[in-house]
Amino acid sequence: MKDIIIIGGGAIGCSIARFLSKYKLNILLLEKNIEICEETTKANSAIIHGGYDAAPKSLKAKLNIRGAKMYKTLSEELGFTYKNIGSLVVGFTEQDLEVLEELYSRGLENGVEGLSIIDGYAAREMEPFISKEVKYALHCSSAGIVDPFNYTYSMMENAMENGVEIKTEAEVVSMEKRLEHILVKTKDEIFKTKLVINAAGLFSDKVANMAGDDDFYIIPTKGVYRLLGKNKDMILNKVLFQTPSEKGKGVLVTPTYAGNVMLGPTSSKLDGNVAPTEEDLETIDRLSKKTMPELDVKTTIRVFEGVRAKPNTRDFMIYKSEKMEGVIHVGGIESPGLSSAPAIAEYVEDLVLSMKSLELNKSYKKEKSIRGYTAKSYEGMDLEEIEEAEREIICKCEGITRGEIIRSINNINGAISRDGVKRRTRAGMGFCQGRRCGPKVREIIATELGIDESEIKEGLSGKELIEKYFK
Ligand SMILES: Cc1cc2nc3c(=O)[nH]c(=O)nc-3n(C[C@H](O)[C@H](O)[C@H](O)COP(=O)(O)OP(=O)(O)OC[C@H]3O[C@@H](n4cnc5c(N)ncnc54)[C@H](O)[C@@H]3O)c2cc1C
């Protein structure tokens, strides 16, 4: 019998797992894909929003502000990249200024720190390459950027070090309430648990339906991005937004945690049309160049898409089910879900504490430990040979070594696919997008896992995720 089953291994499920691992509980996380971090969490803007955008008094506003404040300490404890670089919402007209003033007052009401409205000159002092047409800007010094993949992996690894178990390729298909427990069924297994936490992202409404709840539904919304190469001549210090519209926060220009430039996302209702269209790319180019006219979209190394789990209720849906006792839904976690993730986990922790008294896990460690490992790739080598092999650069674009790749596989929640290695180490994320290092990475995965290369599993592409959604 499990104490808690968490459904879904995205940023939210993994954060909840880590926060609950400080208690003496028998926790299992079930994930339907081959690895965690395979859906919404793997393709987003990776911004830690200041919190001026969300409607005052909403759960989104409260958890965004709290979550953004938690990132610095968490990044120090767990070792993922977080940079508090600040953001600017740029305005071109008097009308835009009115929107900026609205955002400013909303920000103050929400409790955002470090907000000010500045003129175009001050904005260009911070960002020399923004358009000369920019007349006003809302500066938010508390905004930042994060590595969303390693945020999620670190949360899960730390949770596992503290005793949480994980099962992948375990899609939950139904739940059934018995007197004292709930039966959670996957295609292959049945688990007994006292409590279920639904953190199923795009599918959180479907999982809620399994408990008999229909208080919200998800409107999947596509967002397309362009990722540009690293350009030392183009200074970009902050996240640059344009004034938001009904459709969302608009097209942004932002540095990524690794130093690339990212443009996007678009926003269109998902209708089964998976590929980014000419219109998507035209919108991105036109709007991002309005902010920064000298952007060179010819340096694009990748176009990709993410899917937002937009709830019809417009706010996060985090609540105890009234239909099935012992179930907590954490659904509709659209943006700023990543910014809010640690605060959502804390909020869920409080909900769990309101349902049962919990004993602390005395051996809980909040820092991730540095793990030793035995690499199959180094069998038969002496120390000198191992050191040399460790330093060999496998991904030349990003300067990733064999040692880093091997460590990403031999981890407590190690990579089992090329995408898994890529998201953990950046091998394959550079200019050639893995064309050169891909075969070597596959070879290392096969050696370390002791399997044939043909047996290596591959994760979902954005296109496959969207196709699967409509099945
Ligand atoms: C285009 C775009 C831009 C964004 N930009 C930002 C931003 O800049 N800042 C920000 O704060 N937020 C942003 N977000 C939002 C943020 O990415 C999400 O809020 C966050 O990633 C949601 O995480 P999640 O764990 O709820 O969902 P997911 O990452 O989708 O995880 C849910 C998991 O549940 C699993 N699952 C589903 N059903 C089942 C089942 N039946 N059984 C087992 N497992 C199941 C899935 O496989 C998946 O792994 C953006 C989102 C998008 C799409």
The ligand as a Gaussian input file, in Angstrom:
#p B3LYP/6-31G(d) Opt

LIG

0 1
 C        4.448000      27.790000     -24.944000
 C        4.554000      27.793000     -23.451000
 C        5.261000      28.795000     -22.793000
 C        5.343000      28.808000     -21.397000
 N        6.142000      29.720000     -20.786000
 C        6.244000      29.730000     -19.436000
 C        7.115000      30.641000     -18.790000
 O        7.890000      31.351000     -19.418000
 N        7.110000      30.683000     -17.429000
 C        6.283000      29.891000     -16.688000
 O        6.271000      30.046000     -15.478000
 N        5.496000      28.968000     -17.277000
 C        5.474000      28.857000     -18.623000
 N        4.693000      27.923000     -19.239000
 C        3.912000      27.010000     -18.414000
 C        4.748000      25.850000     -17.859000
 O        5.534000      25.278000     -18.872000
 C        3.774000      24.823000     -17.293000
 O        2.941000      25.463000     -16.367000
 C        4.460000      23.651000     -16.600000
 O        5.483000      23.121000     -17.384000
 C        3.400000      22.600000     -16.314000
 O        3.982000      21.477000     -15.758000
 P        3.092000      20.188000     -15.459000
 O        3.931000      19.306000     -14.620000
 O        1.759000      20.603000     -14.957000
 O        2.792000      19.563000     -16.887000
 P        3.646000      18.556000     -17.797000
 O        5.037000      18.986000     -17.943000
 O        2.866000      18.359000     -19.052000
 O        3.644000      17.222000     -16.954000
 C        2.511000      16.415000     -16.822000
 C        2.960000      14.971000     -16.893000
 O        1.853000      14.123000     -16.625000
 C        1.999000      12.968000     -17.416000
 N        0.684000      12.320000     -17.534000
 C       -0.435000      12.829000     -18.116000
 N       -1.450000      11.956000     -18.023000
 C       -0.972000      10.870000     -17.351000
 C       -1.542000       9.634000     -16.953000
 N       -2.816000       9.340000     -17.220000
 N       -0.752000       8.747000     -16.306000
 C        0.557000       9.031000     -16.026000
 N        1.133000      10.185000     -16.402000
 C        0.388000      11.102000     -17.044000
 C        2.508000      13.509000     -18.729000
 O        3.099000      12.500000     -19.522000
 C        3.459000      14.591000     -18.264000
 O        4.787000      14.112000     -18.162000
 C        4.637000      27.845000     -20.640000
 C        3.958000      26.816000     -21.305000
 C        3.956000      26.776000     -22.696000
 C        3.317000      25.620000     -23.378000

